[in-house]
Amino acid sequence: MVGGRRLGRRFGWLWAAYGVSTFGTWLAFDAFSLIAILVLHAGPAQVSALTAAGLAVGAVVAVPLGPWVEFRRKRPVMIAMDLIRFAALMSVPAAYALGLLGFGQLLVVSVVVGAADIAFNAASGAYLKALVRPEDLLVANGRFESTTWTATVLGPPAGTAAIGLFGPVMTVVANAVSYLLSAAGLRAIGGGGEPRPVRTDGPGARLRPGDLLEGWRYVLTHPTLRPLFFNTVLVSGLIMASLPLLAVLMLGDLGFAPWQYGLAFGLPCVGGIVGARLSRRLVTRFGRHKVMLTAGALRACWSLGLAFVRPGVTGLVLVVVVEFGLITCMGVFNPVFATYRLDQTAPDRIARTLSAWSVTSKVTVAAMTGLWGLLAGITGPRTAIAVAGLLLLVTPFLLPRHDHETAPAPEARSTLS
């Protein structure tokens, strides 16, 4: 248990709900792409469009959800988003069973699930800040991070086996059920007196067009959130843009077997678990800002090594070592960063801030993945991976140089804690 500290029954249910839905997501990893290829016989352009739409279009659809979530109780919103994701995903096996499944439906479901993901994450961040004490936020985020990497290690191999036995549609069913179980876990938390957020401009005020941009306005005018925003969005975009190219390089040009490719990315995820477990100890010893700055800089130093991968065992070991180093640094950085972001964000801005952050990150990943695909078509995948690695080396300069500590506002603590 990360941090070895009890955070109460309500957090336990929240953690269980997070764990089951995260495992379901990784169990069904790439299920839509496989359905498009194996069931609908879609081509590369359609499969790429399906992936991009879930990120980009889903993010655009989610833009008005941030302000909407801000002024509502968060636990009912999270339950609603789980049920929406369950219903949307279950429409796929239902249509398949009736012989009605088409590419358009996959596209719509991908967008709906992508938008619901953003709304859920925005609500859950605000809910977590109200649910646990400020001094326990790092422990809570460390547990979430460790759970994420555990699911990343176990989910794809289990999903691959399930696809082989039952087909890709059944993994979608499993993912849908995981959201239903998550909703049940969230309901088991109980209301616990979660207060209804009140607008500062009056309880009956309507949502205004300016509210849609409030999350970005808040981040871009904040002295420490602004550099963190640009850093995390760019790092995520550059790393994710390189992954398809590395798959092409390893499985195509270098002739690695699919199991070797899976091993190269599954085994290093253990580093994320290790990093998450170390994060609180490192913060206790060295201080939060120093750990965030160091881990944030180190996570940018590994990806360039992927441009030098060669065939055979040596190349496979290189990928494992580079990915292990990268993911370990991410495992340390992510919970410290997530806690710092919550601490630095005013209680009545959390949902909008997290929503704006997530929307920007997803759109950036989609855009940079497409851009790096074009670059790889011109220069080759190895050169494109090297360019991404070199750009990542610049991103530590965007990390905040100074720590702007803020005392929690009185309203930051609700009766939930």
C-alpha positions in Angstrom: 0.0 0.0 0.0 1.5 3.3 -1.1 2.3 5.4 1.9 1.0 2.8 4.3 -1.7 5.2 5.6 -5.5 4.5 5.9 -7.6 7.1 4.1 -11.0 5.8 5.2 -13.9 3.8 3.9 -15.1 6.4 1.4 -11.7 6.7 -0.2 -11.5 2.9 -0.3 -14.7 2.8 -2.4 -13.4 5.5 -4.7 -10.1 3.7 -5.1 -11.9 0.4 -5.9 -14.1 2.1 -8.5 -11.0 3.7 -10.1 -9.2 0.3 -10.1 -11.9 -1.7 -11.7 -12.6 0.9 -14.5 -8.9 1.3 -15.2 -8.4 -2.4 -15.5 -11.4 -2.6 -17.8 -10.0 0.1 -20.0 -6.6 -1.6 -20.4 -8.3 -5.0 -20.9 -10.0 -3.5 -23.9 -6.9 -1.7 -25.1 -7.1 -1.2 -28.9 -10.4 -3.2 -29.0 -12.1 -0.6 -31.3 -9.2 -0.7 -33.8 -9.3 -4.5 -33.8 -13.1 -4.6 -34.3 -12.7 -2.1 -37.2 -10.0 -4.2 -38.8 -11.2 -7.8 -38.1 -15.0 -7.2 -38.2 -15.6 -4.2 -40.4 -12.5 -4.7 -42.6 -11.5 -1.0 -42.3 -8.4 0.3 -43.9 -5.5 2.2 -42.2 -7.0 5.6 -42.8 -10.3 4.6 -41.1 -8.5 3.1 -38.2 -6.4 6.2 -37.7 -9.5 8.4 -38.0 -11.2 6.3 -35.3 -8.3 6.8 -32.9 -8.0 10.5 -33.6 -11.7 11.1 -33.3 -12.0 9.6 -29.8 -9.2 12.0 -28.7 -9.8 15.2 -30.7 -13.6 15.3 -31.3 -14.3 13.9 -27.8 -12.2 16.6 -26.3 -14.0 19.3 -28.3 -17.4 17.9 -27.3 -16.2 18.0 -23.6 -15.4 21.7 -23.6 -18.8 22.9 -22.2 -18.8 20.0 -19.7 -16.1 21.6 -17.5 -18.2 24.5 -16.4 -21.3 22.3 -16.2 -19.4 19.9 -13.8 -18.0 22.8 -11.7 -21.4 23.8 -10.4 -22.8 20.3 -9.6 -22.1 17.7 -6.9 -19.3 15.7 -8.2 -20.2 12.1 -7.1 -23.5 12.1 -9.1 -21.7 13.5 -12.1 -19.1 10.7 -11.9 -21.8 8.0 -11.6 -23.7 9.5 -14.6 -20.5 9.5 -16.7 -19.9 5.8 -15.8 -23.4 4.9 -16.8 -23.1 6.9 -20.1 -19.9 5.0 -20.9 -21.5 1.7 -20.0 -24.5 2.3 -22.2 -22.4 3.6 -25.1 -20.0 0.7 -25.0 -22.8 -1.9 -24.7 -24.4 -0.6 -27.9 -21.4 -2.1 -29.8 -21.9 -5.8 -28.9 -25.7 -5.3 -29.1 -25.4 -3.9 -32.7 -22.8 -6.7 -33.5 -25.2 -9.4 -32.3 -28.0 -7.9 -34.6 -25.7 -7.6 -37.6 -26.0 -3.8 -37.5 -22.6 -2.7 -36.4 -21.0 -0.1 -38.6 -17.9 2.1 -38.6 -20.1 5.2 -37.9 -21.3 3.7 -34.7 -17.8 3.0 -33.5 -16.9 6.6 -34.3 -19.8 8.0 -32.3 -19.2 5.7 -29.3 -15.5 6.6 -29.4 -16.4 10.3 -29.2 -19.0 9.8 -26.5 -16.7 7.8 -24.3 -13.8 10.3 -24.9 -16.0 13.2 -23.8 -17.4 11.3 -20.8 -13.8 10.4 -19.7 -12.9 14.1 -19.5 -16.0 15.0 -17.6 -15.4 12.1 -15.2 -11.8 13.0 -14.6 -12.7 16.7 -14.0 -15.3 15.7 -11.4 -13.1 13.1 -9.7 -10.2 15.5 -9.2 -12.5 18.0 -7.4 -14.2 15.2 -5.5 -10.8 13.8 -4.3 -9.7 17.2 -3.0 -12.9 17.4 -0.9 -12.8 13.7 0.2 -9.3 13.5 1.7 -7.2 15.8 3.9 -4.7 18.0 2.1 -1.8 16.2 3.7 -3.2 12.9 2.3 -3.6 14.0 -1.3 -0.1 12.7 -2.3 -0.8 9.3 -0.8 -4.1 9.1 -2.6 -2.7 10.1 -5.9 0.2 7.7 -5.4 -2.3 4.9 -5.0 -4.1 5.9 -8.2 -0.8 6.1 -10.1 0.3 2.6 -8.8 -3.1 1.2 -9.8 -2.8 2.7 -13.3 0.5 1.0 -13.9 -0.6 -2.3 -12.4 -3.5 -2.3 -14.8 -1.2 -1.4 -17.7 1.0 -4.4 -16.9 -1.9 -6.9 -16.5 -4.6 -5.5 -18.7 -3.2 -5.8 -22.3 -1.9 -9.4 -21.9 -5.2 -10.5 -20.4 -7.1 -8.6 -23.1 -5.0 -10.2 -25.8 -5.8 -13.6 -24.4 -9.5 -12.8 -24.2 -9.6 -11.5 -27.8 -8.0 -14.8 -28.9 -10.6 -16.8 -27.0 -13.7 -14.7 -27.4 -13.0 -12.0 -30.0 -12.6 -8.3 -29.6 -16.3 -7.6 -29.0 -16.2 -9.4 -25.7 -13.4 -7.2 -24.3 -15.7 -4.2 -25.0 -18.4 -5.9 -22.9 -15.8 -6.4 -20.1 -14.9 -2.7 -20.3 -18.6 -1.7 -20.2 -19.2 -3.8 -17.2 -16.2 -2.3 -15.4 -17.9 1.1 -15.7 -21.1 -0.3 -14.2 -19.1 -1.7 -11.3 -17.3 1.6 -10.9 -20.7 3.4 -10.7 -21.8 0.9 -8.0 -18.6 1.6 -6.1 -19.2 5.3 -6.2 -22.7 4.9 -5.1 -21.5 2.8 -2.1 -19.5 5.9 -0.9 -22.8 7.5 0.1 -23.6 11.2 -0.1 -21.8 12.1 3.1 -23.0 15.7 2.9 -21.3 16.7 -0.3 -22.3 20.4 -0.6 -23.8 21.7 -3.8 -21.4 24.2 -5.4 -22.7 27.8 -5.5 -21.8 30.2 -8.2 -20.0 33.3 -7.0 -22.2 35.4 -9.2 -25.4 34.1 -7.7 -27.0 30.6 -7.2 -29.5 31.1 -10.1 -27.0 32.4 -12.6 -26.9 30.7 -16.0 -23.9 29.3 -17.7 -22.2 32.1 -19.7 -20.1 31.8 -22.9 -17.1 33.1 -20.9 -17.3 30.1 -18.5 -16.2 27.9 -21.3 -12.8 29.5 -21.3 -12.5 30.0 -17.6 -10.3 26.9 -17.1 -7.7 28.0 -19.7 -7.9 31.6 -18.3 -7.2 30.4 -14.8 -4.2 28.2 -15.9 -2.6 30.7 -18.2 -2.6 33.5 -15.6 -1.3 31.3 -12.8 2.5 31.6 -12.1 3.2 27.9 -11.6 0.3 26.2 -13.3 1.1 27.9 -16.6 4.6 26.4 -17.1 3.4 23.0 -15.8 0.5 23.1 -18.3 2.8 23.6 -21.2 5.3 21.1 -19.9 2.9 18.3 -19.3 0.9 18.8 -22.5 4.1 18.9 -24.7 5.7 15.9 -23.0 2.5 13.8 -23.3 2.1 14.8 -27.0 5.7 14.0 -27.9 5.8 10.7 -26.1 2.5 9.5 -27.5 3.3 10.7 -31.0 6.4 8.5 -31.0 4.7 5.3 -29.9 3.0 4.3 -33.3 6.3 5.1 -35.0 8.2 2.8 -32.7 5.7 0.1 -33.4 6.3 0.5 -37.1 10.1 0.5 -36.6 10.2 -2.6 -34.3 7.5 -4.7 -35.9 8.3 -3.7 -39.5 11.8 -2.5 -40.2 13.6 -4.4 -37.4 11.5 -7.6 -37.5 10.7 -8.0 -33.9 7.9 -10.5 -33.1 4.7 -9.2 -31.6 5.4 -10.9 -28.3 8.8 -9.1 -28.1 7.1 -5.8 -28.8 4.5 -6.5 -26.0 7.3 -7.5 -23.6 9.2 -4.3 -24.4 6.3 -2.2 -23.2 4.7 -4.4 -20.6 7.7 -5.2 -18.5 8.9 -1.6 -18.0 5.4 -0.6 -16.6 6.6 -2.2 -13.3 8.8 1.0 -13.1 5.6 3.0 -12.8 4.5 1.0 -9.8 8.0 1.5 -8.2 7.9 5.2 -8.9 4.5 5.7 -7.5 5.5 3.9 -4.3 8.6 6.0 -4.0 7.0 9.4 -4.6 5.8 10.1 -1.1 9.1 9.0 0.5 11.1 11.2 -1.9 8.9 14.2 -1.2 9.3 13.6 2.6 13.1 13.6 2.2 13.7 16.2 -0.5 10.6 18.3 -0.7 7.8 18.4 -3.2 9.0 21.0 -5.6 12.5 19.5 -5.8 11.1 16.0 -6.5 8.7 17.4 -9.1 11.4 19.4 -10.8 13.9 16.5 -10.8 11.5 13.7 -11.9 10.0 16.0 -14.5 13.4 16.8 -16.0 14.5 13.2 -15.9 11.4 11.8 -17.7 12.4 14.0 -20.7 15.9 12.4 -21.0 15.0 8.8 -22.1 13.0 8.9 -25.3 15.9 9.9 -27.5 17.5 6.5 -26.8 14.7 4.8 -28.8 16.0 6.2 -32.0 19.1 4.0 -31.6 17.3 0.6 -31.3 18.7 -2.2 -33.4 17.5 -5.7 -34.3 18.0 -8.6 -31.9 18.4 -9.0 -28.1 20.5 -5.9 -27.7 17.8 -3.7 -29.3 15.1 -5.3 -27.2 17.1 -4.7 -24.0 17.6 -1.1 -25.0 13.9 -0.5 -25.4 13.2 -2.2 -22.1 15.8 -0.1 -20.3 14.7 3.2 -21.9 11.0 2.6 -21.2 11.7 1.4 -17.6 13.6 4.6 -16.9 11.0 6.8 -18.5 8.0 5.1 -16.8 9.7 5.1 -13.4 10.3 8.8 -13.6 6.7 9.3 -14.7 5.5 7.1 -11.8 7.3 9.5 -9.4 6.3 12.7 -11.2 2.6 12.1 -11.9 1.2 11.8 -8.3 3.4 14.7 -7.1 2.3 16.8 -10.0 -1.4 15.9 -9.6 -1.3 16.8 -5.9 0.5 20.1 -6.6 -2.0 21.0 -9.3 -4.9 20.4 -6.9 -3.2 22.4 -4.1 -2.6 25.3 -6.4 -6.1 25.4 -7.9 -8.9 27.3 -6.1 -11.7 25.0 -5.0 -14.3 26.7 -7.3 -12.0 26.3 -10.3 -10.9 22.7 -10.1 -13.3 21.0 -12.5 -12.9 23.7 -15.2 -9.1 23.7 -14.8 -8.8 19.9 -15.0 -11.2 19.8 -18.0 -9.3 22.4 -19.9 -6.1 20.6 -19.1 -7.4 17.3 -20.3 -9.0 18.8 -23.5 -5.8 20.5 -24.4 -3.7 17.4 -23.8 -6.0 15.1 -25.9 -6.2 17.5 -28.8 -2.4 18.0 -28.7 -1.8 14.2 -28.7 -4.1 13.8 -31.7 -2.5 16.6 -33.6 1.1 15.7 -32.9 0.4 12.0 -33.6 -0.8 13.0 -37.1 2.0 15.5 -37.6 4.7 12.9 -36.6 3.1 10.4 -38.9 3.6 12.8 -41.8 7.2 13.5 -40.6 7.9 9.7 -40.5 6.5 9.4 -44.0 9.1 11.9 -45.2 12.1 11.1 -43.1 11.4 7.6 -41.8 10.3 6.5 -38.3 13.7 6.5 -36.8 14.4 10.1 -37.6 10.9 11.2 -36.5 11.5 9.4 -33.1 14.8 11.2 -32.8 13.2 14.6 -33.5 10.6 13.9 -30.8 13.4 12.9 -28.4 15.4 16.0 -29.0 12.4 18.2 -28.5 11.6 16.5 -25.2 15.1 17.5 -24.0 13.9 21.2 -24.1 10.7 20.6 -22.1 12.4 20.7 -18.6 12.9 24.4 -19.2 9.1 24.8 -19.0 9.0 23.5 -15.4 8.4 26.1 -12.7 11.7 27.3 -11.3 10.2 28.4 -8.0 7.6 26.9 -5.6 4.6 29.1 -5.0 3.1 27.5 -1.9 -0.5 28.3 -1.2 -2.4 27.7 2.0 -5.6 25.8 1.4 -8.6 28.1 1.4 -11.2 27.5 4.2 -13.7 26.3 1.6 -11.2 23.7 0.3 -12.3 21.4 3.0 -15.8 20.1 2.9 -17.8 18.0 5.4 -16.7 15.0 3.4 -13.3 14.9 5.1 
